[in-house]
């Protein structure tokens, strides 16, 4: 698993399915393997950048109050 543009390009060149970090996290969330709020909070403490609006849309069902 890597999340850089050169690696993604090579994977696509080899006709491999490409899934980034957030895709892996969403799959884990759908399977009930992670606590989304905890994982995203920990991710926010790193240098990983993602647009907040995109993040909210991608994980909306797990981030809703309730």
PDBQT receptor file of N, H, CA, C and O in Angstrom, charges set to zero:
ATOM      1  N   UNK A   1       0.855  -1.171   0.000  1.00  0.00    +0.000 N 
ATOM      2  CA  UNK A   1       0.000   0.000   0.000  1.00  0.00    +0.000 C 
ATOM      3  C   UNK A   1       0.900   1.233   0.000  1.00  0.00    +0.000 C 
ATOM      4  O   UNK A   1       1.762   1.395   0.864  1.00  0.00    +0.000 OA
ATOM      5  N   UNK A   2       0.683   2.079  -0.969  1.00  0.00    +0.000 N 
ATOM      6  H   UNK A   2      -0.018   1.947  -1.670  1.00  0.00    +0.000 HD
ATOM      7  CA  UNK A   2       1.388   3.355  -1.052  1.00  0.00    +0.000 C 
ATOM      8  C   UNK A   2       0.389   4.421  -1.455  1.00  0.00    +0.000 C 
ATOM      9  O   UNK A   2      -0.675   4.118  -1.995  1.00  0.00    +0.000 OA
ATOM     10  N   UNK A   3       0.729   5.637  -1.196  1.00  0.00    +0.000 N 
ATOM     11  H   UNK A   3       1.593   5.883  -0.757  1.00  0.00    +0.000 HD
ATOM     12  CA  UNK A   3      -0.188   6.715  -1.525  1.00  0.00    +0.000 C 
ATOM     13  C   UNK A   3       0.588   7.876  -2.131  1.00  0.00    +0.000 C 
ATOM     14  O   UNK A   3       0.596   8.977  -1.580  1.00  0.00    +0.000 OA
ATOM     15  N   UNK A   4       1.241   7.634  -3.266  1.00  0.00    +0.000 N 
ATOM     16  H   UNK A   4       1.235   6.740  -3.714  1.00  0.00    +0.000 HD
ATOM     17  CA  UNK A   4       1.943   8.708  -3.950  1.00  0.00    +0.000 C 
ATOM     18  C   UNK A   4       1.619   8.635  -5.437  1.00  0.00    +0.000 C 
ATOM     19  O   UNK A   4       1.220   7.585  -5.940  1.00  0.00    +0.000 OA
ATOM     20  N   UNK A   5       1.789   9.727  -6.122  1.00  0.00    +0.000 N 
ATOM     21  H   UNK A   5       2.114  10.580  -5.713  1.00  0.00    +0.000 HD
ATOM     22  CA  UNK A   5       1.362   9.798  -7.524  1.00  0.00    +0.000 C 
ATOM     23  C   UNK A   5       2.143   8.859  -8.435  1.00  0.00    +0.000 C 
ATOM     24  O   UNK A   5       1.561   8.277  -9.350  1.00  0.00    +0.000 OA
ATOM     25  N   UNK A   6       3.439   8.695  -8.211  1.00  0.00    +0.000 N 
ATOM     26  H   UNK A   6       3.912   9.167  -7.467  1.00  0.00    +0.000 HD
ATOM     27  CA  UNK A   6       4.225   7.796  -9.063  1.00  0.00    +0.000 C 
ATOM     28  C   UNK A   6       3.771   6.348  -8.887  1.00  0.00    +0.000 C 
ATOM     29  O   UNK A   6       3.662   5.603  -9.861  1.00  0.00    +0.000 OA
ATOM     30  N   UNK A   7       3.513   5.963  -7.663  1.00  0.00    +0.000 N 
ATOM     31  H   UNK A   7       3.601   6.569  -6.872  1.00  0.00    +0.000 HD
ATOM     32  CA  UNK A   7       3.036   4.610  -7.384  1.00  0.00    +0.000 C 
ATOM     33  C   UNK A   7       1.667   4.348  -7.983  1.00  0.00    +0.000 C 
ATOM     34  O   UNK A   7       1.413   3.273  -8.527  1.00  0.00    +0.000 OA
ATOM     35  N   UNK A   8       0.792   5.329  -7.882  1.00  0.00    +0.000 N 
ATOM     36  H   UNK A   8       0.998   6.201  -7.440  1.00  0.00    +0.000 HD
ATOM     37  CA  UNK A   8      -0.546   5.198  -8.471  1.00  0.00    +0.000 C 
ATOM     38  C   UNK A   8      -0.455   5.075  -9.990  1.00  0.00    +0.000 C 
ATOM     39  O   UNK A   8      -1.153   4.262 -10.596  1.00  0.00    +0.000 OA
ATOM     40  N   UNK A   9       0.396   5.877 -10.591  1.00  0.00    +0.000 N 
ATOM     41  H   UNK A   9       0.963   6.537 -10.099  1.00  0.00    +0.000 HD
ATOM     42  CA  UNK A   9       0.550   5.837 -12.046  1.00  0.00    +0.000 C 
ATOM     43  C   UNK A   9       1.057   4.472 -12.493  1.00  0.00    +0.000 C 
ATOM     44  O   UNK A   9       0.574   3.917 -13.481  1.00  0.00    +0.000 OA
ATOM     45  N   UNK A  10       2.025   3.936 -11.771  1.00  0.00    +0.000 N 
ATOM     46  H   UNK A  10       2.417   4.386 -10.969  1.00  0.00    +0.000 HD
ATOM     47  CA  UNK A  10       2.559   2.618 -12.125  1.00  0.00    +0.000 C 
ATOM     48  C   UNK A  10       1.506   1.528 -11.941  1.00  0.00    +0.000 C 
ATOM     49  O   UNK A  10       1.402   0.618 -12.763  1.00  0.00    +0.000 OA
ATOM     50  N   UNK A  11       0.744   1.617 -10.890  1.00  0.00    +0.000 N 
ATOM     51  H   UNK A  11       0.829   2.357 -10.222  1.00  0.00    +0.000 HD
ATOM     52  CA  UNK A  11      -0.324   0.636 -10.665  1.00  0.00    +0.000 C 
ATOM     53  C   UNK A  11      -1.352   0.695 -11.793  1.00  0.00    +0.000 C 
ATOM     54  O   UNK A  11      -1.784  -0.343 -12.294  1.00  0.00    +0.000 OA
ATOM     55  N   UNK A  12      -1.736   1.880 -12.186  1.00  0.00    +0.000 N 
ATOM     56  H   UNK A  12      -1.385   2.723 -11.779  1.00  0.00    +0.000 HD
ATOM     57  CA  UNK A  12      -2.691   2.017 -13.295  1.00  0.00    +0.000 C 
ATOM     58  C   UNK A  12      -2.092   1.480 -14.591  1.00  0.00    +0.000 C 
ATOM     59  O   UNK A  12      -2.784   0.832 -15.376  1.00  0.00    +0.000 OA
ATOM     60  N   UNK A  13      -0.814   1.747 -14.813  1.00  0.00    +0.000 N 
ATOM     61  H   UNK A  13      -0.252   2.273 -14.174  1.00  0.00    +0.000 HD
ATOM     62  CA  UNK A  13      -0.137   1.239 -16.003  1.00  0.00    +0.000 C 
ATOM     63  C   UNK A  13      -0.200  -0.283 -16.053  1.00  0.00    +0.000 C 
ATOM     64  O   UNK A  13      -0.280  -0.877 -17.128  1.00  0.00    +0.000 OA
ATOM     65  N   UNK A  14      -0.165  -0.901 -14.890  1.00  0.00    +0.000 N 
ATOM     66  H   UNK A  14      -0.100  -0.419 -14.016  1.00  0.00    +0.000 HD
ATOM     67  CA  UNK A  14      -0.218  -2.363 -14.802  1.00  0.00    +0.000 C 
ATOM     68  C   UNK A  14      -1.656  -2.886 -14.641  1.00  0.00    +0.000 C 
ATOM     69  O   UNK A  14      -1.877  -4.063 -14.357  1.00  0.00    +0.000 OA
ATOM     70  N   UNK A  15      -2.611  -1.987 -14.831  1.00  0.00    +0.000 N 
ATOM     71  H   UNK A  15      -2.431  -1.031 -15.062  1.00  0.00    +0.000 HD
ATOM     72  CA  UNK A  15      -4.043  -2.327 -14.743  1.00  0.00    +0.000 C 
ATOM     73  C   UNK A  15      -4.450  -2.837 -13.362  1.00  0.00    +0.000 C 
ATOM     74  O   UNK A  15      -5.317  -3.702 -13.235  1.00  0.00    +0.000 OA
ATOM     75  N   UNK A  16      -3.814  -2.290 -12.339  1.00  0.00    +0.000 N 
ATOM     76  H   UNK A  16      -3.110  -1.587 -12.442  1.00  0.00    +0.000 HD
ATOM     77  CA  UNK A  16      -4.176  -2.644 -10.973  1.00  0.00    +0.000 C 
ATOM     78  C   UNK A  16      -5.189  -1.642 -10.433  1.00  0.00    +0.000 C 
ATOM     79  O   UNK A  16      -5.196  -0.478 -10.832  1.00  0.00    +0.000 OA
ATOM     80  N   UNK A  17      -6.022  -2.089  -9.548  1.00  0.00    +0.000 N 
ATOM     81  H   UNK A  17      -6.016  -3.034  -9.223  1.00  0.00    +0.000 HD
ATOM     82  CA  UNK A  17      -6.993  -1.201  -8.901  1.00  0.00    +0.000 C 
ATOM     83  C   UNK A  17      -6.240  -0.298  -7.929  1.00  0.00    +0.000 C 
ATOM     84  O   UNK A  17      -5.384  -0.762  -7.176  1.00  0.00    +0.000 OA
ATOM     85  N   UNK A  18      -6.559   0.974  -7.950  1.00  0.00    +0.000 N 
ATOM     86  H   UNK A  18      -7.255   1.350  -8.561  1.00  0.00    +0.000 HD
ATOM     87  CA  UNK A  18      -5.893   1.954  -7.093  1.00  0.00    +0.000 C 
ATOM     88  C   UNK A  18      -6.874   2.446  -6.035  1.00  0.00    +0.000 C 
ATOM     89  O   UNK A  18      -7.975   2.893  -6.355  1.00  0.00    +0.000 OA
ATOM     90  N   UNK A  19      -6.465   2.361  -4.783  1.00  0.00    +0.000 N 
ATOM     91  H   UNK A  19      -5.570   1.998  -4.523  1.00  0.00    +0.000 HD
ATOM     92  CA  UNK A  19      -7.252   2.867  -3.665  1.00  0.00    +0.000 C 
ATOM     93  C   UNK A  19      -6.313   3.622  -2.745  1.00  0.00    +0.000 C 
ATOM     94  O   UNK A  19      -5.299   3.079  -2.306  1.00  0.00    +0.000 OA
ATOM     95  N   UNK A  20      -6.639   4.850  -2.454  1.00  0.00    +0.000 N 
ATOM     96  H   UNK A  20      -7.463   5.291  -2.811  1.00  0.00    +0.000 HD
ATOM     97  CA  UNK A  20      -5.792   5.669  -1.587  1.00  0.00    +0.000 C 
ATOM     98  C   UNK A  20      -6.091   5.442  -0.117  1.00  0.00    +0.000 C 
ATOM     99  O   UNK A  20      -6.922   4.610   0.248  1.00  0.00    +0.000 OA
ATOM    100  N   UNK A  21      -5.409   6.185   0.700  1.00  0.00    +0.000 N 
ATOM    101  H   UNK A  21      -4.734   6.861   0.403  1.00  0.00    +0.000 HD
ATOM    102  CA  UNK A  21      -5.547   6.070   2.149  1.00  0.00    +0.000 C 
ATOM    103  C   UNK A  21      -6.997   6.220   2.596  1.00  0.00    +0.000 C 
ATOM    104  O   UNK A  21      -7.490   5.419   3.390  1.00  0.00    +0.000 OA
ATOM    105  N   UNK A  22      -7.674   7.236   2.092  1.00  0.00    +0.000 N 
ATOM    106  H   UNK A  22      -7.274   7.887   1.447  1.00  0.00    +0.000 HD
ATOM    107  CA  UNK A  22      -9.057   7.458   2.522  1.00  0.00    +0.000 C 
ATOM    108  C   UNK A  22      -9.990   6.359   2.025  1.00  0.00    +0.000 C 
ATOM    109  O   UNK A  22     -10.961   6.021   2.702  1.00  0.00    +0.000 OA
ATOM    110  N   UNK A  23      -9.710   5.804   0.867  1.00  0.00    +0.000 N 
ATOM    111  H   UNK A  23      -8.921   6.078   0.317  1.00  0.00    +0.000 HD
ATOM    112  CA  UNK A  23     -10.506   4.681   0.371  1.00  0.00    +0.000 C 
ATOM    113  C   UNK A  23     -10.365   3.461   1.260  1.00  0.00    +0.000 C 
ATOM    114  O   UNK A  23     -11.339   2.758   1.532  1.00  0.00    +0.000 OA
ATOM    115  N   UNK A  24      -9.143   3.217   1.710  1.00  0.00    +0.000 N 
ATOM    116  H   UNK A  24      -8.352   3.788   1.489  1.00  0.00    +0.000 HD
ATOM    117  CA  UNK A  24      -8.897   2.098   2.622  1.00  0.00    +0.000 C 
ATOM    118  C   UNK A  24      -9.620   2.340   3.945  1.00  0.00    +0.000 C 
ATOM    119  O   UNK A  24     -10.234   1.427   4.497  1.00  0.00    +0.000 OA
ATOM    120  N   UNK A  25      -9.547   3.561   4.448  1.00  0.00    +0.000 N 
ATOM    121  H   UNK A  25      -9.048   4.303   3.999  1.00  0.00    +0.000 HD
ATOM    122  CA  UNK A  25     -10.232   3.885   5.707  1.00  0.00    +0.000 C 
ATOM    123  C   UNK A  25     -11.744   3.760   5.574  1.00  0.00    +0.000 C 
ATOM    124  O   UNK A  25     -12.411   3.282   6.491  1.00  0.00    +0.000 OA
ATOM    125  N   UNK A  26     -12.289   4.186   4.435  1.00  0.00    +0.000 N 
ATOM    126  H   UNK A  26     -11.747   4.574   3.690  1.00  0.00    +0.000 HD
ATOM    127  CA  UNK A  26     -13.738   4.059   4.239  1.00  0.00    +0.000 C 
ATOM    128  C   UNK A  26     -14.152   2.590   4.195  1.00  0.00    +0.000 C 
ATOM    129  O   UNK A  26     -15.168   2.216   4.782  1.00  0.00    +0.000 OA
ATOM    130  N   UNK A  27     -13.383   1.765   3.512  1.00  0.00    +0.000 N 
ATOM    131  H   UNK A  27     -12.558   2.069   3.035  1.00  0.00    +0.000 HD
ATOM    132  CA  UNK A  27     -13.685   0.334   3.459  1.00  0.00    +0.000 C 
ATOM    133  C   UNK A  27     -13.636  -0.274   4.860  1.00  0.00    +0.000 C 
ATOM    134  O   UNK A  27     -14.489  -1.085   5.221  1.00  0.00    +0.000 OA
ATOM    135  N   UNK A  28     -12.641   0.118   5.641  1.00  0.00    +0.000 N 
ATOM    136  H   UNK A  28     -11.948   0.777   5.349  1.00  0.00    +0.000 HD
ATOM    137  CA  UNK A  28     -12.540  -0.372   7.021  1.00  0.00    +0.000 C 
ATOM    138  C   UNK A  28     -13.723   0.101   7.858  1.00  0.00    +0.000 C 
ATOM    139  O   UNK A  28     -14.233  -0.652   8.688  1.00  0.00    +0.000 OA
ATOM    140  N   UNK A  29     -14.160   1.325   7.649  1.00  0.00    +0.000 N 
ATOM    141  H   UNK A  29     -13.746   1.936   6.974  1.00  0.00    +0.000 HD
ATOM    142  CA  UNK A  29     -15.315   1.852   8.372  1.00  0.00    +0.000 C 
ATOM    143  C   UNK A  29     -16.578   1.087   7.996  1.00  0.00    +0.000 C 
ATOM    144  O   UNK A  29     -17.380   0.740   8.863  1.00  0.00    +0.000 OA
ATOM    145  N   UNK A  30     -16.755   0.825   6.711  1.00  0.00    +0.000 N 
ATOM    146  H   UNK A  30     -16.104   1.106   6.007  1.00  0.00    +0.000 HD
ATOM    147  CA  UNK A  30     -17.930   0.080   6.250  1.00  0.00    +0.000 C 
ATOM    148  C   UNK A  30     -17.967  -1.326   6.838  1.00  0.00    +0.000 C 
ATOM    149  O   UNK A  30     -19.042  -1.878   7.072  1.00  0.00    +0.000 OA
ATOM    150  N   UNK A  31     -16.805  -1.897   7.073  1.00  0.00    +0.000 N 
ATOM    151  H   UNK A  31     -15.932  -1.449   6.883  1.00  0.00    +0.000 HD
ATOM    152  CA  UNK A  31     -16.717  -3.241   7.646  1.00  0.00    +0.000 C 
ATOM    153  C   UNK A  31     -16.779  -3.216   9.173  1.00  0.00    +0.000 C 
ATOM    154  O   UNK A  31     -16.754  -4.266   9.815  1.00  0.00    +0.000 OA
ATOM    155  N   UNK A  32     -16.859  -2.013   9.753  1.00  0.00    +0.000 N 
ATOM    156  H   UNK A  32     -16.879  -1.160   9.231  1.00  0.00    +0.000 HD
ATOM    157  CA  UNK A  32     -16.919  -1.886  11.205  1.00  0.00    +0.000 C 
ATOM    158  C   UNK A  32     -15.597  -2.171  11.894  1.00  0.00    +0.000 C 
ATOM    159  O   UNK A  32     -15.575  -2.538  13.069  1.00  0.00    +0.000 OA
ATOM    160  N   UNK A  33     -14.498  -2.008  11.177  1.00  0.00    +0.000 N 
ATOM    161  H   UNK A  33     -14.516  -1.710  10.222  1.00  0.00    +0.000 HD
ATOM    162  CA  UNK A  33     -13.184  -2.334  11.723  1.00  0.00    +0.000 C 
ATOM    163  C   UNK A  33     -12.498  -1.178  12.432  1.00  0.00    +0.000 C 
ATOM    164  O   UNK A  33     -11.545  -1.383  13.185  1.00  0.00    +0.000 OA
ATOM    165  N   UNK A  34     -12.979   0.034  12.195  1.00  0.00    +0.000 N 
ATOM    166  H   UNK A  34     -13.753   0.200  11.584  1.00  0.00    +0.000 HD
ATOM    167  CA  UNK A  34     -12.337   1.195  12.819  1.00  0.00    +0.000 C 
ATOM    168  C   UNK A  34     -13.380   2.125  13.422  1.00  0.00    +0.000 C 
ATOM    169  O   UNK A  34     -14.550   2.111  13.040  1.00  0.00    +0.000 OA
ATOM    170  N   UNK A  35     -12.932   2.925  14.365  1.00  0.00    +0.000 N 
ATOM    171  H   UNK A  35     -11.981   2.936  14.676  1.00  0.00    +0.000 HD
ATOM    172  CA  UNK A  35     -13.727   4.018  14.917  1.00  0.00    +0.000 C 
ATOM    173  C   UNK A  35     -13.346   5.239  14.085  1.00  0.00    +0.000 C 
ATOM    174  O   UNK A  35     -12.266   5.803  14.257  1.00  0.00    +0.000 OA
ATOM    175  N   UNK A  36     -14.228   5.639  13.193  1.00  0.00    +0.000 N 
ATOM    176  H   UNK A  36     -15.105   5.182  13.053  1.00  0.00    +0.000 HD
ATOM    177  CA  UNK A  36     -13.918   6.692  12.221  1.00  0.00    +0.000 C 
ATOM    178  C   UNK A  36     -13.486   7.983  12.892  1.00  0.00    +0.000 C 
ATOM    179  O   UNK A  36     -12.491   8.588  12.492  1.00  0.00    +0.000 OA
ATOM    180  N   UNK A  37     -14.214   8.405  13.895  1.00  0.00    +0.000 N 
ATOM    181  H   UNK A  37     -15.022   7.914  14.220  1.00  0.00    +0.000 HD
ATOM    182  CA  UNK A  37     -13.864   9.663  14.568  1.00  0.00    +0.000 C 
ATOM    183  C   UNK A  37     -12.446   9.613  15.138  1.00  0.00    +0.000 C 
ATOM    184  O   UNK A  37     -11.682  10.569  15.002  1.00  0.00    +0.000 OA
ATOM    185  N   UNK A  38     -12.104   8.503  15.771  1.00  0.00    +0.000 N 
ATOM    186  H   UNK A  38     -12.725   7.727  15.882  1.00  0.00    +0.000 HD
ATOM    187  CA  UNK A  38     -10.773   8.351  16.358  1.00  0.00    +0.000 C 
ATOM    188  C   UNK A  38      -9.696   8.347  15.273  1.00  0.00    +0.000 C 
ATOM    189  O   UNK A  38      -8.691   9.049  15.391  1.00  0.00    +0.000 OA
ATOM    190  N   UNK A  39      -9.903   7.568  14.233  1.00  0.00    +0.000 N 
ATOM    191  H   UNK A  39     -10.719   6.999  14.138  1.00  0.00    +0.000 HD
ATOM    192  CA  UNK A  39      -8.901   7.468  13.168  1.00  0.00    +0.000 C 
ATOM    193  C   UNK A  39      -8.699   8.811  12.472  1.00  0.00    +0.000 C 
ATOM    194  O   UNK A  39      -7.562   9.208  12.216  1.00  0.00    +0.000 OA
ATOM    195  N   UNK A  40      -9.778   9.506  12.166  1.00  0.00    +0.000 N 
ATOM    196  H   UNK A  40     -10.701   9.183  12.374  1.00  0.00    +0.000 HD
ATOM    197  CA  UNK A  40      -9.649  10.804  11.497  1.00  0.00    +0.000 C 
ATOM    198  C   UNK A  40      -8.990  11.841  12.401  1.00  0.00    +0.000 C 
ATOM    199  O   UNK A  40      -8.245  12.696  11.923  1.00  0.00    +0.000 OA
ATOM    200  N   UNK A  41      -9.257  11.772  13.695  1.00  0.00    +0.000 N 
ATOM    201  H   UNK A  41      -9.862  11.077  14.083  1.00  0.00    +0.000 HD
ATOM    202  CA  UNK A  41      -8.608  12.688  14.637  1.00  0.00    +0.000 C 
ATOM    203  C   UNK A  41      -7.110  12.418  14.670  1.00  0.00    +0.000 C 
ATOM    204  O   UNK A  41      -6.310  13.353  14.688  1.00  0.00    +0.000 OA
ATOM    205  N   UNK A  42      -6.729  11.145  14.679  1.00  0.00    +0.000 N 
ATOM    206  H   UNK A  42      -7.379  10.386  14.665  1.00  0.00    +0.000 HD
ATOM    207  CA  UNK A  42      -5.311  10.801  14.680  1.00  0.00    +0.000 C 
ATOM    208  C   UNK A  42      -4.653  11.186  13.359  1.00  0.00    +0.000 C 
ATOM    209  O   UNK A  42      -3.509  11.642  13.346  1.00  0.00    +0.000 OA
ATOM    210  N   UNK A  43      -5.353  11.010  12.268  1.00  0.00    +0.000 N 
ATOM    211  H   UNK A  43      -6.282  10.640  12.278  1.00  0.00    +0.000 HD
ATOM    212  CA  UNK A  43      -4.826  11.387  10.955  1.00  0.00    +0.000 C 
ATOM    213  C   UNK A  43      -4.593  12.898  10.884  1.00  0.00    +0.000 C 
ATOM    214  O   UNK A  43      -3.625  13.359  10.280  1.00  0.00    +0.000 OA
ATOM    215  N   UNK A  44      -5.491  13.658  11.507  1.00  0.00    +0.000 N 
ATOM    216  H   UNK A  44      -6.278  13.284  11.997  1.00  0.00    +0.000 HD
ATOM    217  CA  UNK A  44      -5.376  15.122  11.505  1.00  0.00    +0.000 C 
ATOM    218  C   UNK A  44      -4.128  15.593  12.244  1.00  0.00    +0.000 C 
ATOM    219  O   UNK A  44      -3.680  16.719  12.028  1.00  0.00    +0.000 OA
ATOM    220  N   UNK A  45      -3.564  14.766  13.103  1.00  0.00    +0.000 N 
ATOM    221  H   UNK A  45      -3.929  13.851  13.279  1.00  0.00    +0.000 HD
ATOM    222  CA  UNK A  45      -2.365  15.118  13.858  1.00  0.00    +0.000 C 
ATOM    223  C   UNK A  45      -1.083  14.882  13.054  1.00  0.00    +0.000 C 
ATOM    224  O   UNK A  45       0.017  15.154  13.535  1.00  0.00    +0.000 OA
ATOM    225  N   UNK A  46      -1.233  14.376  11.830  1.00  0.00    +0.000 N 
ATOM    226  H   UNK A  46      -2.126  14.155  11.439  1.00  0.00    +0.000 HD
ATOM    227  CA  UNK A  46      -0.074  14.103  10.978  1.00  0.00    +0.000 C 
ATOM    228  C   UNK A  46       0.040  15.181   9.905  1.00  0.00    +0.000 C 
ATOM    229  O   UNK A  46      -0.671  16.185   9.943  1.00  0.00    +0.000 OA
ATOM    230  N   UNK A  47       0.931  14.965   8.960  1.00  0.00    +0.000 N 
ATOM    231  H   UNK A  47       1.508  14.149   8.929  1.00  0.00    +0.000 HD
ATOM    232  CA  UNK A  47       1.097  15.902   7.848  1.00  0.00    +0.000 C 
ATOM    233  C   UNK A  47       0.159  15.581   6.684  1.00  0.00    +0.000 C 
ATOM    234  O   UNK A  47       0.206  16.257   5.656  1.00  0.00    +0.000 OA
ATOM    235  N   UNK A  48      -0.690  14.561   6.829  1.00  0.00    +0.000 N 
ATOM    236  H   UNK A  48      -0.727  14.013   7.664  1.00  0.00    +0.000 HD
ATOM    237  CA  UNK A  48      -1.641  14.185   5.779  1.00  0.00    +0.000 C 
ATOM    238  C   UNK A  48      -2.636  15.321   5.588  1.00  0.00    +0.000 C 
ATOM    239  O   UNK A  48      -3.214  15.811   6.558  1.00  0.00    +0.000 OA
ATOM    240  N   UNK A  49      -2.838  15.742   4.341  1.00  0.00    +0.000 N 
ATOM    241  H   UNK A  49      -2.368  15.344   3.553  1.00  0.00    +0.000 HD
ATOM    242  CA  UNK A  49      -3.788  16.821   4.059  1.00  0.00    +0.000 C 
ATOM    243  C   UNK A  49      -4.951  16.290   3.243  1.00  0.00    +0.000 C 
ATOM    244  O   UNK A  49      -4.767  15.524   2.298  1.00  0.00    +0.000 OA
ATOM    245  N   UNK A  50      -6.138  16.704   3.616  1.00  0.00    +0.000 N 
ATOM    246  H   UNK A  50      -6.288  17.326   4.385  1.00  0.00    +0.000 HD
ATOM    247  CA  UNK A  50      -7.336  16.425   2.831  1.00  0.00    +0.000 C 
ATOM    248  C   UNK A  50      -8.306  17.576   3.057  1.00  0.00    +0.000 C 
ATOM    249  O   UNK A  50      -8.399  18.125   4.155  1.00  0.00    +0.000 OA
ATOM    250  N   UNK A  51      -9.019  17.926   2.008  1.00  0.00    +0.000 N 
ATOM    251  H   UNK A  51      -8.943  17.481   1.116  1.00  0.00    +0.000 HD
ATOM    252  CA  UNK A  51     -10.024  18.980   2.094  1.00  0.00    +0.000 C 
ATOM    253  C   UNK A  51     -11.122  18.561   3.067  1.00  0.00    +0.000 C 
ATOM    254  O   UNK A  51     -11.669  17.465   2.944  1.00  0.00    +0.000 OA
ATOM    255  N   UNK A  52     -11.447  19.408   4.021  1.00  0.00    +0.000 N 
ATOM    256  H   UNK A  52     -11.002  20.299   4.122  1.00  0.00    +0.000 HD
ATOM    257  CA  UNK A  52     -12.450  19.098   5.044  1.00  0.00    +0.000 C 
ATOM    258  C   UNK A  52     -13.822  18.771   4.453  1.00  0.00    +0.000 C 
ATOM    259  O   UNK A  52     -14.515  17.876   4.939  1.00  0.00    +0.000 OA
ATOM    260  N   UNK A  53     -14.211  19.495   3.406  1.00  0.00    +0.000 N 
ATOM    261  H   UNK A  53     -13.648  20.222   3.011  1.00  0.00    +0.000 HD
ATOM    262  CA  UNK A  53     -15.504  19.247   2.772  1.00  0.00    +0.000 C 
ATOM    263  C   UNK A  53     -15.547  17.844   2.166  1.00  0.00    +0.000 C 
ATOM    264  O   UNK A  53     -16.536  17.127   2.319  1.00  0.00    +0.000 OA
ATOM    265  N   UNK A  54     -14.478  17.458   1.484  1.00  0.00    +0.000 N 
ATOM    266  H   UNK A  54     -13.674  18.040   1.360  1.00  0.00    +0.000 HD
ATOM    267  CA  UNK A  54     -14.397  16.115   0.909  1.00  0.00    +0.000 C 
ATOM    268  C   UNK A  54     -14.429  15.062   2.005  1.00  0.00    +0.000 C 
ATOM    269  O   UNK A  54     -15.132  14.059   1.886  1.00  0.00    +0.000 OA
ATOM    270  N   UNK A  55     -13.675  15.286   3.066  1.00  0.00    +0.000 N 
ATOM    271  H   UNK A  55     -13.104  16.101   3.163  1.00  0.00    +0.000 HD
ATOM    272  CA  UNK A  55     -13.627  14.348   4.181  1.00  0.00    +0.000 C 
ATOM    273  C   UNK A  55     -15.009  14.174   4.797  1.00  0.00    +0.000 C 
ATOM    274  O   UNK A  55     -15.423  13.056   5.103  1.00  0.00    +0.000 OA
ATOM    275  N   UNK A  56     -15.712  15.272   4.973  1.00  0.00    +0.000 N 
ATOM    276  H   UNK A  56     -15.376  16.180   4.724  1.00  0.00    +0.000 HD
ATOM    277  CA  UNK A  56     -17.061  15.226   5.550  1.00  0.00    +0.000 C 
ATOM    278  C   UNK A  56     -17.996  14.421   4.646  1.00  0.00    +0.000 C 
ATOM    279  O   UNK A  56     -18.769  13.600   5.140  1.00  0.00    +0.000 OA
ATOM    280  N   UNK A  57     -17.941  14.641   3.342  1.00  0.00    +0.000 N 
ATOM    281  H   UNK A  57     -17.313  15.308   2.941  1.00  0.00    +0.000 HD
ATOM    282  CA  UNK A  57     -18.798  13.904   2.408  1.00  0.00    +0.000 C 
ATOM    283  C   UNK A  57     -18.473  12.418   2.411  1.00  0.00    +0.000 C 
ATOM    284  O   UNK A  57     -19.375  11.580   2.392  1.00  0.00    +0.000 OA
ATOM    285  N   UNK A  58     -17.187  12.093   2.434  1.00  0.00    +0.000 N 
ATOM    286  H   UNK A  58     -16.454  12.774   2.449  1.00  0.00    +0.000 HD
ATOM    287  CA  UNK A  58     -16.756  10.703   2.361  1.00  0.00    +0.000 C 
ATOM    288  C   UNK A  58     -17.152   9.904   3.603  1.00  0.00    +0.000 C 
ATOM    289  O   UNK A  58     -17.475   8.720   3.510  1.00  0.00    +0.000 OA
ATOM    290  N   UNK A  59     -17.125  10.557   4.762  1.00  0.00    +0.000 N 
ATOM    291  H   UNK A  59     -16.862  11.519   4.838  1.00  0.00    +0.000 HD
ATOM    292  CA  UNK A  59     -17.391   9.862   6.023  1.00  0.00    +0.000 C 
ATOM    293  C   UNK A  59     -18.648  10.371   6.732  1.00  0.00    +0.000 C 
ATOM    294  O   UNK A  59     -18.800  10.203   7.942  1.00  0.00    +0.000 OA
ATOM    295  N   UNK A  60     -19.529  10.985   5.979  1.00  0.00    +0.000 N 
ATOM    296  H   UNK A  60     -19.406  11.123   4.996  1.00  0.00    +0.000 HD
ATOM    297  CA  UNK A  60     -20.716  11.631   6.545  1.00  0.00    +0.000 C 
ATOM    298  C   UNK A  60     -21.520  10.727   7.459  1.00  0.00    +0.000 C 
ATOM    299  O   UNK A  60     -21.892  11.145   8.556  1.00  0.00    +0.000 OA
ATOM    300  N   UNK A  61     -21.796   9.510   7.044  1.00  0.00    +0.000 N 
ATOM    301  H   UNK A  61     -21.493   9.170   6.153  1.00  0.00    +0.000 HD
ATOM    302  CA  UNK A  61     -22.668   8.656   7.857  1.00  0.00    +0.000 C 
ATOM    303  C   UNK A  61     -22.054   8.281   9.203  1.00  0.00    +0.000 C 
ATOM    304  O   UNK A  61     -22.781   7.970  10.146  1.00  0.00    +0.000 OA
ATOM    305  N   UNK A  62     -20.735   8.306   9.302  1.00  0.00    +0.000 N 
ATOM    306  H   UNK A  62     -20.144   8.559   8.535  1.00  0.00    +0.000 HD
ATOM    307  CA  UNK A  62     -20.072   7.971  10.563  1.00  0.00    +0.000 C 
ATOM    308  C   UNK A  62     -19.841   9.207  11.421  1.00  0.00    +0.000 C 
ATOM    309  O   UNK A  62     -19.602   9.091  12.623  1.00  0.00    +0.000 OA
ATOM    310  N   UNK A  63     -19.909  10.384  10.816  1.00  0.00    +0.000 N 
ATOM    311  H   UNK A  63     -20.103  10.478   9.840  1.00  0.00    +0.000 HD
ATOM    312  CA  UNK A  63     -19.615  11.612  11.559  1.00  0.00    +0.000 C 
ATOM    313  C   UNK A  63     -20.873  12.333  12.029  1.00  0.00    +0.000 C 
ATOM    314  O   UNK A  63     -20.793  13.308  12.776  1.00  0.00    +0.000 OA
ATOM    315  N   UNK A  64     -22.028  11.854  11.591  1.00  0.00    +0.000 N 
ATOM    316  H   UNK A  64     -22.092  11.062  10.984  1.00  0.00    +0.000 HD
ATOM    317  CA  UNK A  64     -23.278  12.481  12.019  1.00  0.00    +0.000 C 
ATOM    318  C   UNK A  64     -23.431  12.349  13.520  1.00  0.00    +0.000 C 
ATOM    319  O   UNK A  64     -23.057  11.338  14.115  1.00  0.00    +0.000 OA
ATOM    320  N   UNK A  65     -23.991  13.399  14.126  1.00  0.00    +0.000 N 
ATOM    321  H   UNK A  65     -24.295  14.220  13.643  1.00  0.00    +0.000 HD
ATOM    322  CA  UNK A  65     -24.289  13.325  15.562  1.00  0.00    +0.000 C 
ATOM    323  C   UNK A  65     -25.428  12.335  15.743  1.00  0.00    +0.000 C 
ATOM    324  O   UNK A  65     -26.334  12.247  14.914  1.00  0.00    +0.000 OA
ATOM    325  N   UNK A  66     -25.368  11.614  16.813  1.00  0.00    +0.000 N 
ATOM    326  H   UNK A  66     -24.632  11.686  17.486  1.00  0.00    +0.000 HD
ATOM    327  CA  UNK A  66     -26.466  10.694  17.027  1.00  0.00    +0.000 C 
ATOM    328  C   UNK A  66     -26.110   9.628  17.909  1.00  0.00    +0.000 C 
ATOM    329  O   UNK A  66     -26.935   8.760  18.193  1.00  0.00    +0.000 OA
TER     330      UNK A  66
